[in-house]
């Protein structure tokens, strides 16, 4: 009977430890994303940009080129 009780206590402790570990990992991920968002926001303010967290595409600015032989009549 004592062995069964100790095995049950050990199993519950192990399960609780796993749950706490999973909760800690989730909180760590959320804190990391929050920190990244805050840093990106400060960077946008400093450099006057409008980038987002999941912005992966390179944005190029196209400028209109005027040729020299065009006259403005």
Secondary structure, DSSP 8 states (H G I E B T S, - for coil): -HHHHHHHHHHHHHHHHHHHHHHHHHHHHHHHHHHHHHHHHHHHHHHT----TT--S----------TT----
